[in-house]
Amino acid sequence: MKNFVRAVLLIGMLLVTAKASKAQVSVGIMIGAPPPPRLAIVVPARPAPASAWVEGYWYPVGNHYKWHEGYWTRPPYAGARWVAPHHDGERYYAGYWDGDHGRVEHDHHSDHNRDRDYHDHDRHEARDHGRDDR
């Protein structure tokens, strides 16, 4: 438990330092490889032209994995592409959005919302460029 607290404090310190310096930090979770992806997937109709399909994936919960069904969502900005979560044989890396405007972490707190990764600041940016993506 003492080592866990130290690791959490170290990661927190690295994230604060990275944010202050605008550097990117990738933190992997030490856990065994996930099961193979589920294969019998039916992709529902696209709900809106700006929607992007995110394939289902396994994600760690404690010391095991839980399946996250595939879903349609609105990317955080035009041109953003989804980088799927993966396991490199030693560590698990969470999925995120990436593109010309940088990396955006997936918002797991709003998984019920189609616009889960599209935030208010992005709407203001769209209006500033002469389009309204609402």
Secondary structure, 3 states (H helix, E strand, C coil): CHHHHHHHHHHHHHHHHHHHHCCCCCCCEECCCCCCCCCCCCCCCCCCCCCEEECCEEEEECCEEEEECCEEECCCCCCCEEECCEECCCEEECCEEECCCCCEECCHHHCCCCCCCCCHHHHHHHHHCCCCCC
